[in-house]
Amino acid sequence: TSPRVLAGRYTLERLLGSGGYAQVYKAYDLQLRRHVAIKVPRPSRSIRPDQIEEVLAEARLVARLRHPNIVVVHD
């Protein structure tokens, strides 16, 4: 089976964890050549087109946070 690639950039390697909303995978960023964690919404919790701006606003807010216990948002 071919590895799953998201956005033509992230190769999913293995599942790290799972919750009610999403699954988190260890992945490899093909452009920046580094390992990353990718949070993927469960199919049953997919983001509707009318929710995209809300999700992006949350990502922008979290991306501004700097703390050793909070992961950095890259994309």
Predicted model as a PDB file, atoms N, CA, C, CB and O in Angstrom, pLDDT in the B-factor column:
MODEL        1                                                                  
ATOM      1  N   THR A   1       0.837  -1.191   0.000  1.00 71.00           N  
ATOM      2  CA  THR A   1       0.000   0.000   0.000  1.00 71.00           C  
ATOM      3  C   THR A   1       0.879   1.250   0.000  1.00 71.00           C  
ATOM      4  CB  THR A   1      -0.950   0.000   1.219  1.00 71.00           C  
ATOM      5  O   THR A   1       1.862   1.322   0.736  1.00 71.00           O  
ATOM      6  N   SER A   2       0.527   2.216  -0.812  1.00 75.00           N  
ATOM      7  CA  SER A   2       1.268   3.473  -0.867  1.00 75.00           C  
ATOM      8  C   SER A   2       0.979   4.294   0.376  1.00 75.00           C  
ATOM      9  CB  SER A   2       0.908   4.270  -2.137  1.00 75.00           C  
ATOM     10  O   SER A   2      -0.133   4.260   0.902  1.00 75.00           O  
ATOM     11  N   PRO A   3       1.979   5.036   0.851  1.00 80.00           N  
ATOM     12  CA  PRO A   3       1.729   5.896   2.006  1.00 80.00           C  
ATOM     13  C   PRO A   3       0.731   6.997   1.645  1.00 80.00           C  
ATOM     14  CB  PRO A   3       3.048   6.513   2.517  1.00 80.00           C  
ATOM     15  O   PRO A   3       0.701   7.476   0.512  1.00 80.00           O  
ATOM     16  N   ARG A   4      -0.066   7.379   2.602  1.00 92.00           N  
ATOM     17  CA  ARG A   4      -1.056   8.438   2.393  1.00 92.00           C  
ATOM     18  C   ARG A   4      -0.350   9.786   2.473  1.00 92.00           C  
ATOM     19  CB  ARG A   4      -2.214   8.351   3.443  1.00 92.00           C  
ATOM     20  O   ARG A   4       0.362  10.063   3.438  1.00 92.00           O  
ATOM     21  N   VAL A   5      -0.549  10.627   1.452  1.00 94.00           N  
ATOM     22  CA  VAL A   5       0.064  11.952   1.410  1.00 94.00           C  
ATOM     23  C   VAL A   5      -1.056  12.988   1.435  1.00 94.00           C  
ATOM     24  CB  VAL A   5       0.973  12.126   0.138  1.00 94.00           C  
ATOM     25  O   VAL A   5      -1.986  12.932   0.630  1.00 94.00           O  
ATOM     26  N   LEU A   6      -0.955  13.931   2.367  1.00 93.00           N  
ATOM     27  CA  LEU A   6      -1.947  15.001   2.478  1.00 93.00           C  
ATOM     28  C   LEU A   6      -1.397  16.276   1.872  1.00 93.00           C  
ATOM     29  CB  LEU A   6      -2.348  15.234   3.948  1.00 93.00           C  
ATOM     30  O   LEU A   6      -0.233  16.622   2.075  1.00 93.00           O  
ATOM     31  N   ALA A   7      -2.233  16.965   1.136  1.00 92.00           N  
ATOM     32  CA  ALA A   7      -1.897  18.270   0.538  1.00 92.00           C  
ATOM     33  C   ALA A   7      -0.633  18.209  -0.309  1.00 92.00           C  
ATOM     34  CB  ALA A   7      -1.725  19.318   1.629  1.00 92.00           C  
ATOM     35  O   ALA A   7       0.053  19.217  -0.478  1.00 92.00           O  
ATOM     36  N   GLY A   8      -0.323  17.028  -0.843  1.00 94.00           N  
ATOM     37  CA  GLY A   8       0.863  16.874  -1.668  1.00 94.00           C  
ATOM     38  C   GLY A   8       2.159  17.122  -0.924  1.00 94.00           C  
ATOM     39  O   GLY A   8       3.210  17.303  -1.539  1.00 94.00           O  
ATOM     40  N   ARG A   9       2.087  17.130   0.415  1.00 95.00           N  
ATOM     41  CA  ARG A   9       3.234  17.561   1.196  1.00 95.00           C  
ATOM     42  C   ARG A   9       3.557  16.677   2.391  1.00 95.00           C  
ATOM     43  CB  ARG A   9       3.008  18.936   1.666  1.00 95.00           C  
ATOM     44  O   ARG A   9       4.732  16.467   2.694  1.00 95.00           O  
ATOM     45  N   TYR A  10       2.557  16.159   3.069  1.00 96.00           N  
ATOM     46  CA  TYR A  10       2.762  15.438   4.322  1.00 96.00           C  
ATOM     47  C   TYR A  10       2.498  13.948   4.145  1.00 96.00           C  
ATOM     48  CB  TYR A  10       1.859  16.006   5.420  1.00 96.00           C  
ATOM     49  O   TYR A  10       1.382  13.547   3.815  1.00 96.00           O  
ATOM     50  N   THR A  11       3.523  13.129   4.363  1.00 97.00           N  
ATOM     51  CA  THR A  11       3.374  11.670   4.282  1.00 97.00           C  
ATOM     52  C   THR A  11       3.046  11.144   5.676  1.00 97.00           C  
ATOM     53  CB  THR A  11       4.677  10.989   3.715  1.00 97.00           C  
ATOM     54  O   THR A  11       3.844  11.276   6.604  1.00 97.00           O  
ATOM     55  N   LEU A  12       1.860  10.546   5.812  1.00 96.00           N  
ATOM     56  CA  LEU A  12       1.464   9.999   7.107  1.00 96.00           C  
ATOM     57  C   LEU A  12       2.231   8.714   7.358  1.00 96.00           C  
ATOM     58  CB  LEU A  12      -0.065   9.746   7.166  1.00 96.00           C  
ATOM     59  O   LEU A  12       2.265   7.827   6.504  1.00 96.00           O  
ATOM     60  N   GLU A  13       2.849   8.611   8.532  1.00 96.00           N  
ATOM     61  CA  GLU A  13       3.661   7.445   8.865  1.00 96.00           C  
ATOM     62  C   GLU A  13       2.957   6.493   9.824  1.00 96.00           C  
ATOM     63  CB  GLU A  13       4.970   7.887   9.465  1.00 96.00           C  
ATOM     64  O   GLU A  13       2.936   5.282   9.601  1.00 96.00           O  
ATOM     65  N   ARG A  14       2.375   7.047  10.900  1.00 95.00           N  
ATOM     66  CA  ARG A  14       1.662   6.173  11.834  1.00 95.00           C  
ATOM     67  C   ARG A  14       0.752   7.000  12.728  1.00 95.00           C  
ATOM     68  CB  ARG A  14       2.654   5.353  12.688  1.00 95.00           C  
ATOM     69  O   ARG A  14       0.978   8.191  12.942  1.00 95.00           O  
ATOM     70  N   LEU A  15      -0.273   6.351  13.242  1.00 95.00           N  
ATOM     71  CA  LEU A  15      -1.216   6.988  14.149  1.00 95.00           C  
ATOM     72  C   LEU A  15      -0.560   7.153  15.514  1.00 95.00           C  
ATOM     73  CB  LEU A  15      -2.526   6.163  14.259  1.00 95.00           C  
ATOM     74  O   LEU A  15      -0.015   6.196  16.065  1.00 95.00           O  
ATOM     75  N   LEU A  16      -0.613   8.371  16.063  1.00 96.00           N  
ATOM     76  CA  LEU A  16      -0.069   8.639  17.397  1.00 96.00           C  
ATOM     77  C   LEU A  16      -1.149   8.607  18.465  1.00 96.00           C  
ATOM     78  CB  LEU A  16       0.632   9.988  17.419  1.00 96.00           C  
ATOM     79  O   LEU A  16      -0.914   8.151  19.584  1.00 96.00           O  
ATOM     80  N   GLY A  17      -2.324   9.088  18.118  1.00 95.00           N  
ATOM     81  CA  GLY A  17      -3.405   9.143  19.092  1.00 95.00           C  
ATOM     82  C   GLY A  17      -4.712   9.481  18.426  1.00 95.00           C  
ATOM     83  O   GLY A  17      -4.757   9.912  17.274  1.00 95.00           O  
ATOM     84  N   SER A  18      -5.778   9.276  19.178  1.00 93.00           N  
ATOM     85  CA  SER A  18      -7.103   9.460  18.627  1.00 93.00           C  
ATOM     86  C   SER A  18      -8.026  10.012  19.702  1.00 93.00           C  
ATOM     87  CB  SER A  18      -7.649   8.140  18.059  1.00 93.00           C  
ATOM     88  O   SER A  18      -7.938   9.614  20.864  1.00 93.00           O  
ATOM     89  N   GLY A  19      -8.904  10.920  19.324  1.00 90.00           N  
ATOM     90  CA  GLY A  19      -9.873  11.482  20.251  1.00 90.00           C  
ATOM     91  C   GLY A  19     -11.234  11.552  19.602  1.00 90.00           C  
ATOM     92  O   GLY A  19     -11.440  11.014  18.514  1.00 90.00           O  
ATOM     93  N   GLY A  20     -12.155  12.208  20.260  1.00 85.00           N  
ATOM     94  CA  GLY A  20     -13.516  12.298  19.750  1.00 85.00           C  
ATOM     95  C   GLY A  20     -13.631  13.097  18.477  1.00 85.00           C  
ATOM     96  O   GLY A  20     -14.511  12.831  17.658  1.00 85.00           O  
ATOM     97  N   TYR A  21     -12.754  14.079  18.290  1.00 83.00           N  
ATOM     98  CA  TYR A  21     -12.831  14.962  17.133  1.00 83.00           C  
ATOM     99  C   TYR A  21     -11.876  14.575  16.010  1.00 83.00           C  
ATOM    100  CB  TYR A  21     -12.551  16.368  17.558  1.00 83.00           C  
ATOM    101  O   TYR A  21     -12.224  14.686  14.835  1.00 83.00           O  
ATOM    102  N   ALA A  22     -10.680  14.122  16.362  1.00 87.00           N  
ATOM    103  CA  ALA A  22      -9.656  13.929  15.333  1.00 87.00           C  
ATOM    104  C   ALA A  22      -8.679  12.826  15.701  1.00 87.00           C  
ATOM    105  CB  ALA A  22      -8.898  15.222  15.098  1.00 87.00           C  
ATOM    106  O   ALA A  22      -8.673  12.304  16.816  1.00 87.00           O  
ATOM    107  N   GLN A  23      -7.851  12.491  14.713  1.00 92.00           N  
ATOM    108  CA  GLN A  23      -6.745  11.572  14.915  1.00 92.00           C  
ATOM    109  C   GLN A  23      -5.458  12.353  14.655  1.00 92.00           C  
ATOM    110  CB  GLN A  23      -6.860  10.309  13.976  1.00 92.00           C  
ATOM    111  O   GLN A  23      -5.425  13.250  13.813  1.00 92.00           O  
ATOM    112  N   VAL A  24      -4.400  12.003  15.388  1.00 93.00           N  
ATOM    113  CA  VAL A  24      -3.108  12.669  15.221  1.00 93.00           C  
ATOM    114  C   VAL A  24      -2.108  11.644  14.705  1.00 93.00           C  
ATOM    115  CB  VAL A  24      -2.614  13.311  16.564  1.00 93.00           C  
ATOM    116  O   VAL A  24      -1.962  10.560  15.270  1.00 93.00           O  
ATOM    117  N   TYR A  25      -1.423  12.001  13.626  1.00 95.00           N  
ATOM    118  CA  TYR A  25      -0.465  11.118  12.979  1.00 95.00           C  
ATOM    119  C   TYR A  25       0.942  11.696  13.050  1.00 95.00           C  
ATOM    120  CB  TYR A  25      -0.863  10.872  11.527  1.00 95.00           C  
ATOM    121  O   TYR A  25       1.129  12.913  13.020  1.00 95.00           O  
ATOM    122  N   LYS A  26       1.918  10.817  13.143  1.00 96.00           N  
ATOM    123  CA  LYS A  26       3.299  11.207  12.891  1.00 96.00           C  
ATOM    124  C   LYS A  26       3.404  11.251  11.369  1.00 96.00           C  
ATOM    125  CB  LYS A  26       4.365  10.197  13.560  1.00 96.00           C  
ATOM    126  O   LYS A  26       2.990  10.315  10.684  1.00 96.00           O  
ATOM    127  N   ALA A  27       3.956  12.335  10.850  1.00 97.00           N  
ATOM    128  CA  ALA A  27       4.059  12.499   9.402  1.00 97.00           C  
ATOM    129  C   ALA A  27       5.410  13.108   9.061  1.00 97.00           C  
ATOM    130  CB  ALA A  27       2.906  13.383   8.857  1.00 97.00           C  
ATOM    131  O   ALA A  27       6.144  13.570   9.935  1.00 97.00           O  
ATOM    132  N   TYR A  28       5.719  13.097   7.775  1.00 97.00           N  
ATOM    133  CA  TYR A  28       6.959  13.691   7.289  1.00 97.00           C  
ATOM    134  C   TYR A  28       6.601  14.781   6.305  1.00 97.00           C  
ATOM    135  CB  TYR A  28       7.888  12.627   6.635  1.00 97.00           C  
ATOM    136  O   TYR A  28       5.865  14.548   5.347  1.00 97.00           O  
ATOM    137  N   ASP A  29       7.129  15.984   6.544  1.00 96.00           N  
ATOM    138  CA  ASP A  29       6.909  17.126   5.667  1.00 96.00           C  
ATOM    139  C   ASP A  29       7.921  17.030   4.526  1.00 96.00           C  
ATOM    140  CB  ASP A  29       7.046  18.490   6.445  1.00 96.00           C  
ATOM    141  O   ASP A  29       9.119  17.221   4.734  1.00 96.00           O  
ATOM    142  N   LEU A  30       7.437  16.736   3.334  1.00 96.00           N  
ATOM    143  CA  LEU A  30       8.310  16.534   2.177  1.00 96.00           C  
ATOM    144  C   LEU A  30       9.006  17.820   1.744  1.00 96.00           C  
ATOM    145  CB  LEU A  30       7.513  15.973   1.019  1.00 96.00           C  
ATOM    146  O   LEU A  30      10.109  17.759   1.201  1.00 96.00           O  
ATOM    147  N   GLN A  31       8.391  18.985   1.967  1.00 96.00           N  
ATOM    148  CA  GLN A  31       9.000  20.250   1.563  1.00 96.00           C  
ATOM    149  C   GLN A  31      10.106  20.683   2.519  1.00 96.00           C  
ATOM    150  CB  GLN A  31       7.941  21.335   1.478  1.00 96.00           C  
ATOM    151  O   GLN A  31      11.189  21.073   2.084  1.00 96.00           O  
ATOM    152  N   LEU A  32       9.833  20.615   3.823  1.00 95.00           N  
ATOM    153  CA  LEU A  32      10.812  21.087   4.800  1.00 95.00           C  
ATOM    154  C   LEU A  32      11.690  19.970   5.342  1.00 95.00           C  
ATOM    155  CB  LEU A  32      10.108  21.768   5.941  1.00 95.00           C  
ATOM    156  O   LEU A  32      12.606  20.217   6.126  1.00 95.00           O  
ATOM    157  N   ARG A  33      11.410  18.753   4.926  1.00 97.00           N  
ATOM    158  CA  ARG A  33      12.206  17.579   5.297  1.00 97.00           C  
ATOM    159  C   ARG A  33      12.367  17.427   6.804  1.00 97.00           C  
ATOM    160  CB  ARG A  33      13.569  17.658   4.653  1.00 97.00           C  
ATOM    161  O   ARG A  33      13.475  17.372   7.338  1.00 97.00           O  
ATOM    162  N   ARG A  34      11.207  17.361   7.470  1.00 96.00           N  
ATOM    163  CA  ARG A  34      11.207  17.152   8.921  1.00 96.00           C  
ATOM    164  C   ARG A  34       9.937  16.425   9.335  1.00 96.00           C  
ATOM    165  CB  ARG A  34      11.330  18.500   9.677  1.00 96.00           C  
ATOM    166  O   ARG A  34       8.927  16.446   8.633  1.00 96.00           O  
ATOM    167  N   HIS A  35      10.018  15.783  10.495  1.00 96.00           N  
ATOM    168  CA  HIS A  35       8.850  15.114  11.041  1.00 96.00           C  
ATOM    169  C   HIS A  35       7.928  16.130  11.704  1.00 96.00           C  
ATOM    170  CB  HIS A  35       9.268  14.027  12.044  1.00 96.00           C  
ATOM    171  O   HIS A  35       8.384  17.091  12.325  1.00 96.00           O  
ATOM    172  N   VAL A  36       6.638  15.905  11.564  1.00 95.00           N  
ATOM    173  CA  VAL A  36       5.614  16.769  12.143  1.00 95.00           C  
ATOM    174  C   VAL A  36       4.479  15.899  12.663  1.00 95.00           C  
ATOM    175  CB  VAL A  36       5.092  17.802  11.101  1.00 95.00           C  
ATOM    176  O   VAL A  36       4.422  14.702  12.380  1.00 95.00           O  
ATOM    177  N   ALA A  37       3.588  16.502  13.414  1.00 94.00           N  
ATOM    178  CA  ALA A  37       2.345  15.850  13.814  1.00 94.00           C  
ATOM    179  C   ALA A  37       1.220  16.491  13.005  1.00 94.00           C  
ATOM    180  CB  ALA A  37       2.089  15.982  15.369  1.00 94.00           C  
ATOM    181  O   ALA A  37       1.161  17.712  12.859  1.00 94.00           O  
ATOM    182  N   ILE A  38       0.335  15.655  12.486  1.00 93.00           N  
ATOM    183  CA  ILE A  38      -0.787  16.123  11.674  1.00 93.00           C  
ATOM    184  C   ILE A  38      -2.081  15.724  12.371  1.00 93.00           C  
ATOM    185  CB  ILE A  38      -0.725  15.537  10.220  1.00 93.00           C  
ATOM    186  O   ILE A  38      -2.287  14.554  12.696  1.00 93.00           O  
ATOM    187  N   LYS A  39      -2.945  16.697  12.596  1.00 89.00           N  
ATOM    188  CA  LYS A  39      -4.258  16.438  13.201  1.00 89.00           C  
ATOM    189  C   LYS A  39      -5.284  16.376  12.074  1.00 89.00           C  
ATOM    190  CB  LYS A  39      -4.641  17.547  14.261  1.00 89.00           C  
ATOM    191  O   LYS A  39      -5.468  17.340  11.332  1.00 89.00           O  
ATOM    192  N   VAL A  40      -5.950  15.230  11.959  1.00 87.00           N  
ATOM    193  CA  VAL A  40      -6.905  14.998  10.881  1.00 87.00           C  
ATOM    194  C   VAL A  40      -8.290  14.773  11.487  1.00 87.00           C  
ATOM    195  CB  VAL A  40      -6.474  13.780  10.003  1.00 87.00           C  
ATOM    196  O   VAL A  40      -8.466  13.846  12.278  1.00 87.00           O  
ATOM    197  N   PRO A  41      -9.284  15.606  11.131  1.00 83.00           N  
ATOM    198  CA  PRO A  41     -10.630  15.386  11.659  1.00 83.00           C  
ATOM    199  C   PRO A  41     -11.158  14.008  11.247  1.00 83.00           C  
ATOM    200  CB  PRO A  41     -11.585  16.491  11.169  1.00 83.00           C  
ATOM    201  O   PRO A  41     -10.879  13.533  10.146  1.00 83.00           O  
ATOM    202  N   ARG A  42     -11.912  13.381  12.130  1.00 83.00           N  
ATOM    203  CA  ARG A  42     -12.549  12.108  11.794  1.00 83.00           C  
ATOM    204  C   ARG A  42     -13.546  12.364  10.666  1.00 83.00           C  
ATOM    205  CB  ARG A  42     -13.259  11.470  13.049  1.00 83.00           C  
ATOM    206  O   ARG A  42     -14.132  13.444  10.597  1.00 83.00           O  
ATOM    207  N   PRO A  43     -13.745  11.388   9.786  1.00 79.00           N  
ATOM    208  CA  PRO A  43     -14.708  11.584   8.687  1.00 79.00           C  
ATOM    209  C   PRO A  43     -16.096  12.001   9.187  1.00 79.00           C  
ATOM    210  CB  PRO A  43     -14.829  10.299   7.868  1.00 79.00           C  
ATOM    211  O   PRO A  43     -16.784  12.789   8.538  1.00 79.00           O  
ATOM    212  N   SER A  44     -16.495  11.477  10.325  1.00 81.00           N  
ATOM    213  CA  SER A  44     -17.812  11.828  10.869  1.00 81.00           C  
ATOM    214  C   SER A  44     -17.837  13.256  11.416  1.00 81.00           C  
ATOM    215  CB  SER A  44     -18.205  10.844  11.974  1.00 81.00           C  
ATOM    216  O   SER A  44     -18.913  13.798  11.673  1.00 81.00           O  
ATOM    217  N   ARG A  45     -16.674  13.867  11.594  1.00 76.00           N  
ATOM    218  CA  ARG A  45     -16.558  15.233  12.131  1.00 76.00           C  
ATOM    219  C   ARG A  45     -15.930  16.177  11.117  1.00 76.00           C  
ATOM    220  CB  ARG A  45     -15.730  15.233  13.421  1.00 76.00           C  
ATOM    221  O   ARG A  45     -15.362  17.203  11.491  1.00 76.00           O  
ATOM    222  N   SER A  46     -16.028  15.841   9.843  1.00 74.00           N  
ATOM    223  CA  SER A  46     -15.410  16.671   8.810  1.00 74.00           C  
ATOM    224  C   SER A  46     -15.895  18.109   8.893  1.00 74.00           C  
ATOM    225  CB  SER A  46     -15.703  16.104   7.426  1.00 74.00           C  
ATOM    226  O   SER A  46     -17.012  18.386   9.330  1.00 74.00           O  
ATOM    227  N   ILE A  47     -15.041  19.001   8.472  1.00 79.00           N  
ATOM    228  CA  ILE A  47     -15.349  20.428   8.508  1.00 79.00           C  
ATOM    229  C   ILE A  47     -16.196  20.782   7.292  1.00 79.00           C  
ATOM    230  CB  ILE A  47     -14.048  21.282   8.545  1.00 79.00           C  
ATOM    231  O   ILE A  47     -15.825  20.499   6.153  1.00 79.00           O  
ATOM    232  N   ARG A  48     -17.319  21.395   7.551  1.00 84.00           N  
ATOM    233  CA  ARG A  48     -18.199  21.857   6.470  1.00 84.00           C  
ATOM    234  C   ARG A  48     -17.649  23.168   5.907  1.00 84.00           C  
ATOM    235  CB  ARG A  48     -19.672  22.045   6.981  1.00 84.00           C  
ATOM    236  O   ARG A  48     -16.933  23.885   6.605  1.00 84.00           O  
ATOM    237  N   PRO A  49     -17.973  23.484   4.665  1.00 88.00           N  
ATOM    238  CA  PRO A  49     -17.472  24.728   4.072  1.00 88.00           C  
ATOM    239  C   PRO A  49     -17.793  25.970   4.912  1.00 88.00           C  
ATOM    240  CB  PRO A  49     -18.053  24.899   2.686  1.00 88.00           C  
ATOM    241  O   PRO A  49     -16.997  26.908   4.952  1.00 88.00           O  
ATOM    242  N   ASP A  50     -18.941  25.982   5.579  1.00 89.00           N  
ATOM    243  CA  ASP A  50     -19.303  27.144   6.378  1.00 89.00           C  
ATOM    244  C   ASP A  50     -18.520  27.230   7.693  1.00 89.00           C  
ATOM    245  CB  ASP A  50     -20.782  27.117   6.670  1.00 89.00           C  
ATOM    246  O   ASP A  50     -18.641  28.225   8.408  1.00 89.00           O  
ATOM    247  N   GLN A  51     -17.723  26.213   8.025  1.00 86.00           N  
ATOM    248  CA  GLN A  51     -16.928  26.200   9.249  1.00 86.00           C  
ATOM    249  C   GLN A  51     -15.450  26.512   9.007  1.00 86.00           C  
ATOM    250  CB  GLN A  51     -17.056  24.857   9.920  1.00 86.00           C  
ATOM    251  O   GLN A  51     -14.687  26.642   9.965  1.00 86.00           O  
ATOM    252  N   ILE A  52     -15.039  26.632   7.762  1.00 88.00           N  
ATOM    253  CA  ILE A  52     -13.620  26.799   7.436  1.00 88.00           C  
ATOM    254  C   ILE A  52     -13.032  28.040   8.098  1.00 88.00           C  
ATOM    255  CB  ILE A  52     -13.432  26.882   5.925  1.00 88.00           C  
ATOM    256  O   ILE A  52     -11.951  27.963   8.682  1.00 88.00           O  
ATOM    257  N   GLU A  53     -13.713  29.176   8.023  1.00 91.00           N  
ATOM    258  CA  GLU A  53     -13.164  30.402   8.611  1.00 91.00           C  
ATOM    259  C   GLU A  53     -13.036  30.277  10.122  1.00 91.00           C  
ATOM    260  CB  GLU A  53     -14.044  31.605   8.260  1.00 91.00           C  
ATOM    261  O   GLU A  53     -12.081  30.794  10.702  1.00 91.00           O  
ATOM    262  N   GLU A  54     -13.975  29.604  10.766  1.00 89.00           N  
ATOM    263  CA  GLU A  54     -13.908  29.396  12.215  1.00 89.00           C  
ATOM    264  C   GLU A  54     -12.689  28.551  12.590  1.00 89.00           C  
ATOM    265  CB  GLU A  54     -15.197  28.718  12.721  1.00 89.00           C  
ATOM    266  O   GLU A  54     -11.997  28.855  13.561  1.00 89.00           O  
ATOM    267  N   VAL A  55     -12.430  27.506  11.830  1.00 84.00           N  
ATOM    268  CA  VAL A  55     -11.282  26.634  12.086  1.00 84.00           C  
ATOM    269  C   VAL A  55      -9.981  27.397  11.850  1.00 84.00           C  
ATOM    270  CB  VAL A  55     -11.340  25.374  11.187  1.00 84.00           C  
ATOM    271  O   VAL A  55      -9.038  27.276  12.633  1.00 84.00           O  
ATOM    272  N   LEU A  56      -9.927  28.181  10.777  1.00 90.00           N  
ATOM    273  CA  LEU A  56      -8.729  28.979  10.501  1.00 90.00           C  
ATOM    274  C   LEU A  56      -8.489  30.030  11.588  1.00 90.00           C  
ATOM    275  CB  LEU A  56      -8.854  29.661   9.135  1.00 90.00           C  
ATOM    276  O   LEU A  56      -7.343  30.277  11.964  1.00 90.00           O  
ATOM    277  N   ALA A  57      -9.551  30.646  12.090  1.00 92.00           N  
ATOM    278  CA  ALA A  57      -9.399  31.637  13.161  1.00 92.00           C  
ATOM    279  C   ALA A  57      -8.818  30.981  14.408  1.00 92.00           C  
ATOM    280  CB  ALA A  57     -10.757  32.301  13.489  1.00 92.00           C  
ATOM    281  O   ALA A  57      -7.958  31.565  15.068  1.00 92.00           O  
ATOM    282  N   GLU A  58      -9.273  29.784  14.734  1.00 87.00           N  
ATOM    283  CA  GLU A  58      -8.729  29.060  15.883  1.00 87.00           C  
ATOM    284  C   GLU A  58      -7.258  28.718  15.659  1.00 87.00           C  
ATOM    285  CB  GLU A  58      -9.539  27.777  16.144  1.00 87.00           C  
ATOM    286  O   GLU A  58      -6.445  28.864  16.572  1.00 87.00           O  
ATOM    287  N   ALA A  59      -6.909  28.265  14.455  1.00 88.00           N  
ATOM    288  CA  ALA A  59      -5.515  27.934  14.146  1.00 88.00           C  
ATOM    289  C   ALA A  59      -4.629  29.174  14.245  1.00 88.00           C  
ATOM    290  CB  ALA A  59      -5.406  27.316  12.740  1.00 88.00           C  
ATOM    291  O   ALA A  59      -3.512  29.100  14.756  1.00 88.00           O  
ATOM    292  N   ARG A  60      -5.119  30.304  13.763  1.00 93.00           N  
ATOM    293  CA  ARG A  60      -4.338  31.549  13.856  1.00 93.00           C  
ATOM    294  C   ARG A  60      -4.109  31.946  15.310  1.00 93.00           C  
ATOM    295  CB  ARG A  60      -5.051  32.691  13.108  1.00 93.00           C  
ATOM    296  O   ARG A  60      -3.022  32.398  15.672  1.00 93.00           O  
ATOM    297  N   LEU A  61      -5.124  31.779  16.133  1.00 93.00           N  
ATOM    298  CA  LEU A  61      -4.999  32.108  17.544  1.00 93.00           C  
ATOM    299  C   LEU A  61      -3.971  31.203  18.223  1.00 93.00           C  
ATOM    300  CB  LEU A  61      -6.360  31.988  18.242  1.00 93.00           C  
ATOM    301  O   LEU A  61      -3.091  31.690  18.933  1.00 93.00           O  
ATOM    302  N   VAL A  62      -4.075  29.907  18.012  1.00 90.00           N  
ATOM    303  CA  VAL A  62      -3.140  28.958  18.620  1.00 90.00           C  
ATOM    304  C   VAL A  62      -1.727  29.165  18.078  1.00 90.00           C  
ATOM    305  CB  VAL A  62      -3.601  27.512  18.365  1.00 90.00           C  
ATOM    306  O   VAL A  62      -0.755  28.979  18.809  1.00 90.00           O  
ATOM    307  N   ALA A  63      -1.601  29.546  16.809  1.00 93.00           N  
ATOM    308  CA  ALA A  63      -0.280  29.760  16.204  1.00 93.00           C  
ATOM    309  C   ALA A  63       0.482  30.908  16.867  1.00 93.00           C  
ATOM    310  CB  ALA A  63      -0.429  30.040  14.713  1.00 93.00           C  
ATOM    311  O   ALA A  63       1.709  30.965  16.787  1.00 93.00           O  
ATOM    312  N   ARG A  64      -0.229  31.809  17.511  1.00 94.00           N  
ATOM    313  CA  ARG A  64       0.435  32.939  18.182  1.00 94.00           C  
ATOM    314  C   ARG A  64       0.941  32.570  19.574  1.00 94.00           C  
ATOM    315  CB  ARG A  64      -0.523  34.121  18.286  1.00 94.00           C  
ATOM    316  O   ARG A  64       1.747  33.301  20.151  1.00 94.00           O  
ATOM    317  N   LEU A  65       0.483  31.455  20.114  1.00 94.00           N  
ATOM    318  CA  LEU A  65       0.874  31.054  21.467  1.00 94.00           C  
ATOM    319  C   LEU A  65       2.278  30.487  21.479  1.00 94.00           C  
ATOM    320  CB  LEU A  65      -0.108  30.029  22.030  1.00 94.00           C  
ATOM    321  O   LEU A  65       2.686  29.786  20.554  1.00 94.00           O  
ATOM    322  N   ARG A  66       3.008  30.793  22.528  1.00 93.00           N  
ATOM    323  CA  ARG A  66       4.356  30.252  22.722  1.00 93.00           C  
ATOM    324  C   ARG A  66       4.455  29.734  24.142  1.00 93.00           C  
ATOM    325  CB  ARG A  66       5.458  31.330  22.440  1.00 93.00           C  
ATOM    326  O   ARG A  66       4.450  30.517  25.092  1.00 93.00           O  
ATOM    327  N   HIS A  67       4.545  28.442  24.294  1.00 93.00           N  
ATOM    328  CA  HIS A  67       4.655  27.817  25.609  1.00 93.00           C  
ATOM    329  C   HIS A  67       5.259  26.434  25.410  1.00 93.00           C  
ATOM    330  CB  HIS A  67       3.259  27.733  26.332  1.00 93.00           C  
ATOM    331  O   HIS A  67       4.954  25.774  24.417  1.00 93.00           O  
ATOM    332  N   PRO A  68       6.117  25.974  26.336  1.00 93.00           N  
ATOM    333  CA  PRO A  68       6.750  24.667  26.163  1.00 93.00           C  
ATOM    334  C   PRO A  68       5.768  23.487  26.135  1.00 93.00           C  
ATOM    335  CB  PRO A  68       7.739  24.453  27.264  1.00 93.00           C  
ATOM    336  O   PRO A  68       6.119  22.411  25.653  1.00 93.00           O  
ATOM    337  N   ASN A  69       4.548  23.675  26.643  1.00 90.00           N  
ATOM    338  CA  ASN A  69       3.573  22.586  26.668  1.00 90.00           C  
ATOM    339  C   ASN A  69       2.522  22.694  25.560  1.00 90.00           C  
ATOM    340  CB  ASN A  69       2.886  22.554  28.008  1.00 90.00           C  
ATOM    341  O   ASN A  69       1.545  21.945  25.552  1.00 90.00           O  
ATOM    342  N   ILE A  70       2.725  23.623  24.631  1.00 86.00           N  
ATOM    343  CA  ILE A  70       1.808  23.781  23.509  1.00 86.00           C  
ATOM    344  C   ILE A  70       2.582  23.567  22.218  1.00 86.00           C  
ATOM    345  CB  ILE A  70       1.126  25.184  23.526  1.00 86.00           C  
ATOM    346  O   ILE A  70       3.617  24.195  21.996  1.00 86.00           O  
ATOM    347  N   VAL A  71       2.081  22.680  21.370  1.00 83.00           N  
ATOM    348  CA  VAL A  71       2.767  22.439  20.104  1.00 83.00           C  
ATOM    349  C   VAL A  71       2.633  23.648  19.198  1.00 83.00           C  
ATOM    350  CB  VAL A  71       2.210  21.189  19.411  1.00 83.00           C  
ATOM    351  O   VAL A  71       1.648  24.382  19.276  1.00 83.00           O  
ATOM    352  N   VAL A  72       3.616  23.856  18.345  1.00 87.00           N  
ATOM    353  CA  VAL A  72       3.637  24.976  17.411  1.00 87.00           C  
ATOM    354  C   VAL A  72       2.802  24.611  16.184  1.00 87.00           C  
ATOM    355  CB  VAL A  72       5.100  25.339  17.003  1.00 87.00           C  
ATOM    356  O   VAL A  72       2.904  23.501  15.663  1.00 87.00           O  
ATOM    357  N   VAL A  73       1.980  25.549  15.731  1.00 88.00           N  
ATOM    358  CA  VAL A  73       1.202  25.359  14.508  1.00 88.00           C  
ATOM    359  C   VAL A  73       2.035  25.881  13.344  1.00 88.00           C  
ATOM    360  CB  VAL A  73      -0.191  26.091  14.586  1.00 88.00           C  
ATOM    361  O   VAL A  73       2.473  27.031  13.354  1.00 88.00           O  
ATOM    362  N   HIS A  74       2.254  25.029  12.338  1.00 84.00           N  
ATOM    363  CA  HIS A  74       3.040  25.435  11.179  1.00 84.00           C  
ATOM    364  C   HIS A  74       2.175  25.666   9.944  1.00 84.00           C  
ATOM    365  CB  HIS A  74       4.089  24.391  10.878  1.00 84.00           C  
ATOM    366  O   HIS A  74       2.479  26.536   9.129  1.00 84.00           O  
ATOM    367  N   ASP A  75       1.106  24.896   9.803  1.00 85.00           N  
ATOM    368  CA  ASP A  75       0.330  24.926   8.563  1.00 85.00           C  
ATOM    369  C   ASP A  75      -1.107  24.574   8.869  1.00 85.00           C  
ATOM    370  CB  ASP A  75       0.915  23.955   7.509  1.00 85.00           C  
ATOM    371  O   ASP A  75      -1.941  24.539   7.963  1.00 85.00           O  
TER     372      ASP A  75                                                      
ENDMDL                                                                          
END                                                                             
